[in-house]
């Protein structure tokens, strides 16, 4: 019984050990369900937010932002190296026209390639023909070489070669392409990357409004523009002479005009879609065109934009109103065409002339916010810097810079050859070529402000700005229409002066009534010499000594040390002991020189006074002495000469026509010169021509952004 009671007593104890377990399990399950609910809510809320964001983005119609550096690098790689072999959609595929191929060709030896030689047909003047044997006939030549676009896009899916840099294939298996690394630079068939913007002489004797830059008798210098990767000179069709192909942008050879499909890098209706291997993509056996026009089915749904959206469906570049242009390319389009009437796609330099075409370089499609795909097109303009002048490293202001008394006869920069006689001259002087700063950049400034058939200067905003600046010194200058000079020489001097010292931007609406005229200046822009604060002083005092100068400028030769930035003061023109062994002209002033003219008394210095205390009264060393009535004679021998002067029993060489500027105690360039009494000259055998000509000289120009002075706002 005790045992049984023991069993019975233990039963309640075991039951109490399991008490509450069911509730615990239920609570855990409920917590798990709650957690799942929170997770589900969080996930659903995030998905809702994502869907809402996506739906809002779909409503945005503007294009998404594209990193400019990525686009630039993509194009630059193709310009230098050529596209990758796999980028068969690029119009530059093949690499034959890249800079590297143009330099090294296939053999790696620079500039030894044959190139493609062209000639003008004798039967059809102006019609280009291939002339690889230089016999001028074109007989037996491979005229396919005139189709210089190598991409399979422009050749119905046919590849010329497989190497993207050194092209080794050919359209005709029997004829290999000539090596492209010719030993010259010219905007022709062998340098298709190069553009040209310059002038050509036309002797036709025919006047066309606004059709020339400079008129000289029956000869005219007309502006010629040859864009990069576009050669209008080769877009010719038979005629007598050969005529320009007017529909160069779309001619596929099915009409009366020759095909231009492989002669233009611009998108063309004859260009086809190709796959990664370069083979044409076919639809029902017909190559699929890469570009469609506004008249094709599905155009609106594709959302295509410039340059294929003219209402006529033309591939011609657009006018500003969206209509198709005539595809005119200046004088290349025919005689009588305005040289500046150029209907291309892009103005790359901001001068208002559309000087570049758009090209498809096979950039991957970009999806816009509205879901549509777009392919960036590129406009490229490459110019040969060897044909340009570096404004920062050429030219000087060593000429006759005199802003006082400017008039129709005494124009800015004119040189005095007599008491009242002036001749055109240049502010930038050249003499012995001792530095690049003697290269006269003004030779390139040939615009003629007096040409009645070229109103682009008088009617331009920059022409008015120049006229108002010149009016500061000559009130007779007219500003409506603008008169930025009365000659080619004066306008060139004015432009060159402002390039160096800076320019003022006038408020044109208030300039006509402003008194003084400087009150109408809005902003002063620094020039090559910087120092806008000195420019402000100059416009207040109109003193030449206040003009900005190269390097750190000082106004007085008494303090030469801080102004000799490049440490060349002793290179022949020193204030101290160094003397020349021959009359080098380190300043580059050339023929012009300035000596002091004796005053009313006709004597150097102060008449009857030994100004320089050398024991001789009124000798030549007293010219320009402080306190004298001597005045600068702004004229002198026209040209340089060498002669012998007698000093007692000796003959010494003397030079005239070289720079001579007498100040204070310094004399001119004189060898063995005698004084007025006939006594032997007792000074140095040869004196400095100008004691500060190498202080603040052009070679002290510092091109350093950290030292640039800020613009001054009036």
C-alpha positions, 0 to 999 in steps of 0.5 A: 500500500505504501508503494501504491501510495508512493505512485499515486503521490508522484503523479501530481508532481509530473503534471505540474512540470509541463504546466504553461508549455502550450502557451509558450509555443503559441506565443512563439508562433504568434511572434513569428507571424508578427515578424513575418508581417513586419517583413512583408510590410517592409518589403511591400512598402519598399516595392511600392516606393520603387514602383512609384519612383519608376513611374515618376521617372517614366514621366520625365521626357528630358534626356538623362545626364551623360558624363562628358568625360566618358564621351570625350575619351570615347571619341579621343581614343578613336581619333588617336588609335582608331576604334576597336575591331569589335566596334564595327558600327563606328564610321571610323572603323579600320583606323586608317585615318587615326593619328597613329596610323597617319604617323607610323603606317603599317611598318612602324616607320614614321612618315614614309607612306605612299598615301593616295595620290589624286589628280584633276581629270584633264577631260573634266577639270576639277574631277578628282582621279586616282593617280598612283603612277603620277602620269596625270591620266588616271588610266588603270588606277583603282578609283575605289580609293576615292571611297575613303570611308572604310567602315562596313557600315558604309560598304554594305557590310564589307570590311577592308581589314581586321586590324584597327590601327594598321589596315592591311586589307583592301576592297579589291583583293588584287590591290592593297591600300597604300600606307597612310603615313605620308610625310606632309600635313594637308586637309586632303584625302591622306589627312582626313582628320585635319580641318582647315579654316583660312583663305584662298586667292581668287582672281576671277574679278567677280564681286560677290556680296560678303564673299571675300575677306580682303580686296586687292585690285582684281584679286580676292582672298576668300575664306575657305573651310574644310571640316575634319572628316569631310572633304567637299573637294572630292564630292564631284560629278561629271561636268565641264568643269566638274560640279559639286554633288548638291545632295552629297548628304543622301545620294546613293547612286540610284539617281542622276548623281554619283553615290556618296555613301563611302565618301562621307562620314556623316550619317547617310541613308546608304549606311547599313546596320552590321553585327559584331563581325561587320556583316550586314544585318538582313531583313528578307534578304535586304540590308537593314538601314542604320538610319531612317528618315521622317517619312518612314513608317514608325518614325514617330514611335522611334522618337528620332531627332536631329539630324534626320527630322526635316519634314521632307525626310531629307538627310540634309543638315537642318536650318534653325527652324528645323527645315532641311538646308541646301547642304551648301558648303561655301565656295565648294558648292560653286562660283558665286556662293557666299564662303560663309554659307555653310550648312553643316551640323555644329559650330565647334568654335562659336564663330557662328559658322557650322564647321563640323559634321555629326558622326556616329562612332558606335557609342552604346545606346543610352536609355532615356528617362522616357524609355527610348534609346538614343545614340550620341553623335560626335562633332570633331574639329582638328586643326594643325597648330603648326600653321597657327601663331601662339599669341602667348609666345610671339609678338611685342609692343616695341613699335611706336605706341603713342595714344596722344593726338591720334587722328586720321593721319596720325593713326594708332601705331603709325610711325613719323617720318617727318615733322608732319608725315606718318606712314603705316607701321606695326606695334610688333617689331622684328629685327634680328630674330633673337626670340620668338617674340620678334615673330610679327603676329600682326601679319595675320591680322588682315581685316580691312575696316574700310571695305564697303563690301564686307560689313561684318566688321562695322556691323558686329558687336566686337567692331563696336567695342573696338571703335569705342576704345579707339574713340577714347583717344580720337573723338572723331571715330564714328561708332554707328556704324562702327569704325574700329580703325581707318586702315588695315594697319590701324585695326591690326595695331588696335587688336594686337594692343588689346590682346596684350594689355586687355580690353574694355567691354562697353555698355553699348546702349549708354556709351553714346551718351556717356561723358567721359566715355570711360563711364560706359565701361562695364568690365575690364578683361586682362590681356596677355600681360595681366595687371588689370589694375594698371589697365584701369590706371591707363584709362584714367591717365592715358599715360603709356607708362601706366600700361600693363607690361610683361612680368612684374611691371614698374613705371620707372627705370630708376628701379630696374631690379624688380622688373627684370623677371627673367634676369636678362638685363645684362644681355647687352643693354645694361645700366652698368658696365656691360657694353655691346660688341655690336648693335644687337637689338634685343628689344626687337624694335627693328628699323624704328629708333628714337633720338632727341631732337634739339629744341628751339635753341638748336643745341643739345641739352641747355644751350651754352651749358656743359650739361654733362660736366665733361668739359665740352659745351653743347656736345652730343652727349647732352642730348635729352639731358634733364631740364633741357628743351630737347624733344623726342624726334619720332622719326629717323633714318628709314632703314639701317645703314653702316658707315665710317666716321672720322674721329681725329685720325681714326675711322670708326664704324657708325650705325644708323637706323637701329634702336636709339632712345636717349634718356637722362645721362644715357646716349644712343648707339654711337661709335666714335661719334664726334661732338659739335666742336669736332673734338674727339668723343670722350665717352664710351666707344659704344653706349647702350641704346636704351637702359631699360629695354630688357626690363619688362620685355616680352620674354618676361611673360609668365603663363601661370594661372596662380599669378593671374590677376582677377577681372576688374568690374567697373 
